[in-house]
Amino acid sequence: MLALIAGTGRLPQQVVGALGVRPLVCALEGFLPEGVEVDRRFRIEHLGSFVAELTAQGVDEICLAGAIRRVPVEPGLIDAATMPLVPILQQALAGGDDAALRAVMGIFERAGMTVRAAHEIAPELLPPAGVPTRAAPDAAERSDATRAEAVVAAMGQVDIGQSCAVRGGQVLAVEGVFGTDWMLESLRQRPDGTGGILFKAPKPGQDRRADLPAIGPETIRGAAVAGLNGVVIEAQGVMVLDRAEVIAECDRLDLFLWVRGAGE
């Protein structure tokens, strides 16, 4: 039996739609998904009890899909089953996103559950390499993608983000704790005018079963507001939500989408 641990956004809905049998949909309090009815909500302070409940219900697989933020832990609300997990949770909350997710996945795995990736369940979320839009990157933008790839790889070494904006070889912005949308919004009044690319890719060595980067229509609109010319994503490394709408938005806004293959 599969349990979907859902976060915010559209990804949980698309994962549910790809399954032949509806999973048990669970969500951390305060982070409800779009378009999916949640069967079970839980608090981080009750994680131990929640895992035990899943085991009792026969859950042997989980999928983490959707966005969540780090939440403060209320010590007075921690139940007995979660108390042994406190050192793991403290370490997870103190680390970067990848380290935190590895720690949480480890809790479920030690309970006998297999972690499945969202793109394993819904492989259509990973588009093939190429440029599916009317607009296409020019030579300068392809060079910027090479530069941005190196920047995101360096960021990943310290577990701080999965995207950046580059123009003319210069870094305009990098993704931090507030995410890609916030980064794009910060470029709304950029002093250099317009141009450049948004580049998004997984971190080197990232556990791809969770937090694989994703873009959607909102990303395209955010890139346009930021004055960028296009979006570059790593082929087989970035999920595209609502792909047809993403391509339509790119064409409407005269932006390109380049699904960049290895070595391009």
N, C-alpha and C positions, 0 to 999 in steps of 0.2 A: 504494500500500500504506500502511495506517495503522499507526502505532505508538502505543500507549497508554502514556504515562509515568505510572505509577500511584503513588499515595501510600497512606497508611493510610485505613482506613474503608471504607464500603460503596459509595461513589460509583463506583469503578472497576468493580465487579461490575455495577452498574446500567447503566453505559455499554456494557460488553461485551454485556449482555443485549439492548440496543437495536440492536445491529449484526447485519446478516445474515451477515457473514463475520467470523470471529474475528480481532481484530488481533494484532499482535505486542505482547505485554505485557511492559513493562520497568519496573524499579523501582530506585530509589536504595537502596543497602545500608542496612539498618536501618529501612526504611519500607515494609513489605510490605502489600499490600491484603488485605481480607477476602474469602474465597470465590472468589478468582481465582488460577489457577496462573500464576506468573511465568516467562516464557521467558528473560529476560536481566536480570541484576542488574549494576549498575555503581557505581563510586565517583565522587565529584565530581572527584577528582584525575585521573580518566581520561575526563573529559567529551569532550575533543577526539577521542580514539580511539573513543568510543562513537558520537558523531555521524558520524564517518567510516564506521563499521561499518553504521550505519543506511542511509547513502547507498548503500553497496555492495550492500546487500540490497534496494534498490529502494524504500525508504521515502520517500514524498513528502508525507505528512501526519502530523502528530502531534496528540495530545490530551493535555493535562495534567489529571489528575483524581485527587483525593485529597489528603490532608494530608501535609506534610513540615515539618520544622523546619530551621532553619539549622544546618549541621554545620561543625565546625572543619575547615579544610583542612590536611592534613599536607604541608608543602613537599617533604619527601623522597620522596613518593609521586607527585608530579606527573610525568606522562609527557611525552614530546616533543611529541605532538600537542596537548596541553592547555596547554603553556607559553605560546603566544601569546594564550590566553584569560584568563590570570591577571589582567591589569588589569581586564577586564570582570567577572570573578568577584569581585575585591576590591571593586569599586564596588557590585556587586549585594549583597554581604553587608553592606556598610556602610549601605545605604539601607533604606527601608521595604519592606513586602511587595510592593506594586504595582511599585515601581521595580525590585526584585530580579527579579520575574517577567518584566517587560518586557525586562530585560537577558538573561535566560535564553532567552526566546522569540526574541529577536533572533539568538542564536547559531544556533538551528535554522533560522530564516528565511534567514540568510546562506548556509546550506548547501543552500538550495533547497527547504525544506519549508514547507508551509502549516500554520498552527496552527488547529485546529478546536476550538470550545468544546464542553464536555460537554453543555450544554443544546441545542446545535445537533444533536448526534447523538441525544440523548434528550430531545425537547421536552416530554415528559410530566413531566419533573422540575420544570417551572414551572407551578404550579397557577393556575387563573383567579382573578380578584379575587372576594372575598366572604368569608363566614364559614361554613365547612363543619361547624362543631361545634355541639353543643347550646347551650353557653354562648356569650354574645356580649358584646362590650365595651359599657360604659355611656358616658354622656356624659363623665365624668371621665377614663375610660381612653382615649377618643378624643382628648381634649385632651392627655393624656400622650403619645400617639403623635405629635401635632404637635410637641410639645416635643422628644421623642426624635429625630425626624427632623432637626431643626435641630442637635442635639448630634452625631449621627453624621456629618452633613455637615461640621461643624466639625472633627471628628476626622479625617475623610478628607482635609482640606486639608493635614494634616501626616502622612498615611499611617500612622495608628497603630491603626486598628481599624474594625470594621464593626457593632458592636452596643453597646447600653447598656441599663440598667434604670432606669426612671423611675417615681416615684409622687408624685402631687399636684404635678406640675411640678418636683419636685426629683430630681436625678440621684443614684441609689443607687450605681451602679457603671458603669464603662466598660471595654470590652474592651481589653486590651493584648497584649503579646507572648505571653502564655500561653493566649490564646483564650477563647472563650465559655464552655466548660464550667468552666474555672478561675474565671472571673468569677462564674458562678452559684454555684459551691461557696463562694466567699468571702462570699456572702450568707446562708449557712446559719444563722449566729448574728447576723443583723442586729438592731440595737437598736430599730428602729421597728416590729417585729412583722411583719405581712404586708400584702399588697396591691401594686399596681403592675404594670408590664408589662416584658417583654423586647422590645426593638425591634431588628430586624436589617435592614440594607440595604447595597447596594454603596457604595463610596466615590464621590464626585463625580469624573467623568472617568476612572474605573477602566477598565482594559482588561478587558472582560468575557469574554475568551477563556480566562482562567484565574483561579482563586481567587474565582469568584463565590460569595458566601456561601451556606451551606446549613444546614438544620436536619434533625433526624431524631428518632426516638423518645427517644433519650438527652437531647436538648435539652428535650423536654417534661418528662421526669422531673426534669431539673436545675432547670427553672423552678418546678416544684412544690416541690422541696426548698428553693428560695430564697424560698418564700412568695409568689410572684407569682401574679397572677390570669389571666394570659394571655400569648400571644406574638403580636406584630405583625410581619409581614414585608412588604417591598415587592413588589407584584405585578410579575412578569416580571423581578425582580431577585434573588430568593432561591430556591434549589432546595430542594425538599422530598423527602428520601429516605424510601422506604417510607411513602408518603402515607397509605395505609389504616391502617397501624399508628399513625402520628402522630395521626390523627383519633381513633382508638380510645383512645389514651392520654389525649388531651385530655378526651374524654368520661368516661373512668374517673376521672380526677383532678379533674374539674370545672373545667378550664381552657378558655379560648377560643383559637382560632386565627383571626386576622384577616389575610387576604391583602389588603393595603391598596392600592387603586388610586390613580392619580395624582389629586391634588386632594381626596382624602377627608379 
